[in-house]
Amino acid sequence: MKRIFVAFVAVGLIAALAAPSFAAELKGDGAMKLKYIVTSEYGTGQSYPVKKIPTKRLTTMRANPRLQFIANEYTSFVWTGEIDVDWGSSSYTTDRGKGGALAADTTNLENKSLYLRFAIPETPVSFTGGLQPFWTLDGALTGTDMAAMVVRVDLDDTKITAAYSRWWDFDGNSIVDDVDFWHLYGTHKFGKTTTIGGFFSYLKDGSGHTAGQGVLQGNGSNNVAWLTRNSGMDTATRKELIPATATYDGDVYMLAVEGSGVLGPVKLQGWAMYEFGQYDIDNNVIKDIDVAGFSGTIIASSDIGPANVSGQFLYVQGNDDEDKFSHIGAGEYQLAGEFYYRPGMMILMCDGDDINNSAALAYNLSNIWENRTLGLIGGFVNARMKLPMNLSGKVGLGGLWSAEDRVANGETDMGYELNGSLTYAVAPNATIAFNAAYAWIGDFYKVSQRQADDYNAKVMNSDPKDNIRGTLSSNGQPDDIYYTALVFRVAM
């Protein structure tokens, strides 16, 4: 026994002496938040207001630990995890959001990102490779983690980024069933305050070479179509974004410009994007789906007294022709929305403070209804200011309209929202906030029995190639939506 103990001590001493030769700096940070929510915005995904929306009360939490392993100034790798828990959710299971019931034990640690980064010494070139966050246009095109290789060239005032990402791969032995994304981006700074940039992106969707397996098909491996189609249709009769019986192949191209600058006391930011391409459908039911449309936004902000006030106008082109899309982004390829949080809304559009339960009237910028892109028109104003006694506040007001009339009732008015937040800084990096929002539901969602009957008759009597989405139920005068949340947050 004594010899075994001596051997262990010797191994420990050797390891301790050898450690400096392979030592790396380890940095840890992250954040955790805990939310108690009372809301009538029940569910996850695209909200469809109805009468007598049930009130939902839940407590949810999220932790995002991050570790950085730094070998030297040129080489490192980063890991970010995520643990989501809804209180009362099942234990002794393996699933995200679980482990909130009695005993709590479960496996729910997610890998949000895991990537290496390295720079070539004495050059402006650096690389990141692996699962990493990748945002374009504030999340309007991409705004999530993805498996990618990104090359960056930093020439001071000029910066260039080239990226390749694989969004999906059904069969590693096949070269035709993948979804790939290529991106080339550049910016140049003029003077001290003005930056102008632009990019070209190409999305190749080869996932539909086997009928029913495409990412954009409801029976496909990701079931994305269940989120991108109209949630107001009967689930038994509504049609797929692309029929499960079809095979398809897609090519989508994106051209965009963006910029920021200062005009007197006003800071201006904005972007504009044009998309074009086609999804070739091999099926006798529907025709090919064309992609063509503009989208863009402009944001102006300024300090007015003690408050910073910003206003935003958002436009996403719609189409009055069925089987035509004007906006395709990462939101159509993931089981969630575009994550376009910039408007600062909590009900009309995605709330950046959401955890497991995330719902919005426009959950995707595409606003796909009736098998076509209806598009969006939005106007939003937000004011933020510091208050006495370690308090800060935010007030927001917004309106949202469909860019195209809804077929069922000819309406475009989706709703209006008033929201606010009051935050107390308990200590450095620790806050308590109370968030609240109320949305007045517009005529877009009000469908009478006669309108529903007329719409359903059109569906029943139409040519299948028209591809109108299934049957619709009347919902009369849907209730307005309210949302409240008490949020505890610690960031490191």
N, C-alpha and C positions, 0 to 999 in steps of 0.2 A: 504494500500500500504506500509506504514511504517513497519507494522508487517511482511509482505512478505519479505521486504528488510532485516530486522533483521534476519529472518529465513535463508535466503541465506547466510548471513555473518556467522551465527553460523555453518551452514553445512560446509562452507569453512574452518573455523577455526578448526573444528573437523577433517576434512580430512588432513589439514596441520599438526596437531599434531600427527595424526595416521600414517602419511606417513613413518616415519623412521622404523616402524615395518615391512613394506613390501617393502621397497625401494630396487631397484636393480640398478646396474651400467649399464648405457647405453653407448655403443660405436658405432660410426658411421663412415663409410669409404666407399670407392667405387671408381669408375672411370667413365669418360665420354670421348668419342671421336667423332669427326666430320670429315668426309672424303668427298673430292671431287674427283671423279674417271673419268678417260677417258680410255677406254679399248675396244679392239675388242674381249675380252673373254666374249661374250654376253650370259647371262642366268645364271641359277643356277643348280648345280649338275655336272654330268659327261660331260665334254667338248667333242664335236665331230667336229673338224675343217672342214670347207668347204670353197669354193671359195666366195670371196666378203663378208666376215664377216662384218656385220654392226658395226660401231663405237657406243659405248654406253657412254653417259655422264650422270652422276647422282651424287647427293649429298645425303649422308646417315649419320645417327648418331645413337649412342647407349649410354645409361646410365645404369650403374649397381650399384645402391645404396645398401649398406649392413648395417644392424643393428645387434648388438650383445647385448642381454639382459643377464647380468651376475648376478646371484643371489649370488654366492659365488665362491670360488676357485674350487668347485666340480661340480657345476651345472650352465648351461646356455642354451640358444637357439639362433639360428642364422636365420635371414631372408635375402635373397638376391633377389632383383628384377631386372627386365630388361625392358627397354623401347627402342624399335627400331623404327626409323622413316626414311622413304625415302621422301625427299622433293617433294611436289606435290602430294603425295598419298592422297587418299580420306579422308574426314573428316566426322564427325557425323556417324561413323560406329564403330563396335566392331571387331577388328582384329589386329593381330600383324603387325607391319610395317606401320600402317595407322596413320592418323592424321597430315600429312604433307601438306595438301591442305589449301586453304584459310579458315579461322576461326579455323582450327586446332583441334577443339574439337573431341575427340574420347575416347574410352576405349581400351588401349593397354598395360597396365601394366601386365607383366608376373611374375609369381613366379618361379624363377630359382631354388631356394633351400629354404627349411624350415625344419630345423632339430634341435633336442635337443641333448645335449651332457652332459654326467655326468660321474664322476669317483667315484670309491669306495674308500673311505678314507683309508689310510694306506695300500693300495694294488697297484700293477702295472696295474690294470684292468680299462679300460675306455670304454664307449659306445657312439656311435652316431646313432640316429634313425630318419628317415624321408627322405624327398627329399634332397639329398646331392650329391656333386661332388664325383665321384669315378673313379680314373685313374689306369690303369694297362698297363705296357709296353709302357709308354709314350703316351698312347692313342691308341696303335695298337690293343688292345683287347677291352678295355672300356675306354672312355674318355669323359664322360658327366655326367649330373645329373641323379640320379635314386632313386627310392623309395627303401630304404635298411635299414637293421640293421647291424651295423658293431661293432665287438668286437675287441679291441686292448689290447695286453699284452706287456708292455714295460719292459724288463729285462736288461736294459742298452745295452750291446752289442748284445743281442738277442731280436728280435721283432717278434711278431706273430699277424696275422690279420685273423679273420674269418668273412665272410660276407654272407648275404642272401639278394637277391634283387628280386622283382617282376617286370618284364619288361612289362607284359601285363596281363590283366584279363578281359575277355569278359563278363562273367556272374558270379556274386558273389555267385550264388546258385550252381555253378558247380565246381567240383574239377578236371576236366579233360581238361579245355580250357585255362589254364594259361601258361605263359612263365616265368619260374623261373631260377635263376642263383645262384649257390653256389660257394664260393671261399675261399680257405684256403692258406694262404701265410705266409712265414717266411723268415727272413734275419738274418745273423750273421756278425758282424764286426770283422775282423782279424787285429790286430794292429791299426795303425792310419789312414791308407789310403785304405784298401781293405775291400769290403763288397760283400758277396755272398748270394743270396737268390733263392727262387723258389716257385712255387705254383701249386696247382691242382684246376681246375675249372670244373664245370658241368653245362651244359645248357640243360634244359628240355623244349621243345617247344610242348605244347599240344594245341596250338591255332587252329590247323587245323582239329579238330574233326567234325566241320560242314563245308561242302564243300563251298569254296569261302570265308570263314571268317578268314583263317589263316593270320598271320602277313606277311608271305613271299609270299602271293598271291596278284597280282595286284588289284584284286577286294576286297581284304580284308580290314579290318578297317583302316590300316595304309598306304596302297598303297605303301609299301616299294619296291616292285618289280619294280616299275617304275623307281627307281633310281639305282637299283643294276643290271639291265640288260643293254644290249648294246643300247646306245642312237642313234646309227647310223642306226638302223633298222626302217622300216616303222611302224608307231604306229598302223596301222590298221591290220597288219599281224604278227607282232612279237609275240612270245609266252610268256606266263607267266614263271616266275622262277619256279613256281609250278602251273600247270593248275588250273583255278578257279573251274573246275568241280571235282577236286580231294579232298579227305580228306587225311590228313597226320599227322604223329607224329614223332618228332625228338629228338634224344639224341646225344649231342656232348660233348666230353671230351677234356680238354686242360691240357697239362703238360708243364711247362716252367721253365727255369733257367735264372737268370740275375746276373750281377755283375759289379763292378767298382773297379778301382785301379789305382795306379800310377807306371809308369815304367820310371825312370829317369825324364826327363822334360815333359813326355807325360802322359796325363790322358786318361785312357781307360774305356769305358762303352760298355755294350752290353747285348743282350738277345737272347734266342732261344726258340721256342715253337713248340710243335708237337700237332696236333689236330687229333682226330679220332672219328668216330661215324657214324650215318646213319639217314636219313630221310625216314621213311617208307611211301610209297605212295600207297594209295588204289585207283587205277585208271587203266584203260586198255590202256591209251595212253603212259605213260612213266613208266620206272622202278624206283626202289628205288634209292635214291641219297646217295652215299657213301661220307663220309668226311674223308680225310686222307692227311696230308701234313705238311711240315716243313716251318717255317718262322723265320727270325732272322735278326739282325743288329749288327754292330760293329762301334763304334765311337771313334776316336782318336783326341785329341785336345792338343795344346801346345801354349805357348807364344813365338812368333818369332818377336824379336824386339819390336815395340810398338803395334803389332797386336796379337790378339788371333785367331789362325787358327785351324779349325776343318775339319775333313773329315769323311764321313759316307758311308758305303756300306750296302745296304738293299736288302734282298732276300725274296720273297714270292713264294713258289712252285706253279707251274701250273700243269694242267692235260691235257693230250692229248686224254682223254676219255670223251665223252659227259656224262652229268648227273653225274658229279663228282666234288666235291668242296674240296679245300685244305685249305681254310681259311674262317672261320665264326667268326664274332665278333659282337659287338654292332652295328656297321655300317649297318649290314643287318637287324636290328630290329628297326631302327629309321629313320625318314625322313630326313636323312643327312648322311654325310660320317663318316669315322672313326675318324676324327679330328686328323690325324697323322701329326702334324706340324713340327716334329723334323728336317726333311731335309732342312728347311729354304727356300723352293721354294715358288713362287707366282703363277705359272701357271701349272707346271708339277704336283704338289701335293697341297693339301689344304694349304692355307695361314692362319696363326694364327691371322692375323690382319683383317680378313674378318668380315663383319657385316651381312646384309641381303642377299647380292649378293655374293655367294660363288660358284666358279666353279674351276675345275681342270681336267687335262687329266686323272689322277688316283684319282678319288674322293673317292673310296674305295680301300683298300689294296688288296681285293680279285680280283679286276680287272675282274669281271665276264663278259664274252662275249660268245656268241654262246652256252649258257646254260652249261658252264663249267668255272672253274677258270683258267684263263690264267696265273695268277701270275705276279710278277714284279721283275725286277733287276734294281737297281738304284745306282748311284754314285754321291755324292754331296760334294762340298767344300765351306766353308764359312769363311770369314775373317772379324773380327770386331776390331775397334780401336777407341780410343779417339783422337780428333783433337783439334787444338787451337780454342779459342773464343767460348767455350761452345758447340762445335760441336762434333758429333760422327758419324762414318760411318760404313757401312756394304756392302760387295760385295759377291755374291754367284754365283756358277756355278754348273750345274747339268745335268745329262743325265739319261734317263729312257727307259727301254726296257721291252717288254713282255717276260715272261719266256717261253712261248709257242708260236709257229707260229699262226698267225691269219689264219683261214681257207680261207677267201676270197682272200687273196693275198700271203700267205706264209711269211709275214713280221713280224718282232719283234721290229724294231726301232721306238719308239714312239716320241722322241723329245729331244731337248737340250735347256737349259735355262741359260741366263745371267741376273742377277738381282742386284739391289743396293738400298741403302737407306742412306739418309743424314738427320740427326736429330739435331735440335737446341734446347738447353735447355733454354727456355725463363725465367723460374724461377724454384725454387724447385717444383718438381712434375708437371711441365707444359712443354710440348714440342710441337714443330712443325716439321713434317717430310715430306720429299718427297721420295716416293717409285716408283721404275720403274723396269720393267722386259720385256724381249723379249724372245720368244720361237720359235725355228726353228722346224717345224713340220716334223716328220720322215715318212718313207715309210709305216709304219703300217697303216696310215690313208689314203694312196693314193690308190684308187680303180678305175681302168679303167672300161669303159663300158663293155668290154669283160669279165673282172673278175666278174663284177656284174651279167652279164647274166649267166655265168657259175655257179655262186653261187646260183642264184635264180632257175636255172634249177635243181640243186641238191636238193634244198628245195622242189620243186614241185614233184620230182620223188622219194623222200625218204619215207621210212616207217615212219608213224607218231610217232612210238616209238623212233626214232632217236632224236626227239625233237629239231631239228635245229631251231634257231630263224628265224623269218619271212624274208621278202624280203629286199634286199639291193640295194640302188641307188649308181651309180658311182659318185664320187666327184673329179676325176681327180687329180689335183695338189692343195690341199687346201692351203689357205693363212696361213702365220705365224701369231702368236698372240702377241700382245703387251698389256701392262698394266701400267698405271701410276696413282698415287694417292697422293693427298696432305692431310695430316692427322694432326689434332689438337687434343691434348690429355691432360687431367687433371686427376691426380690420387691423392687420399687422404689417 
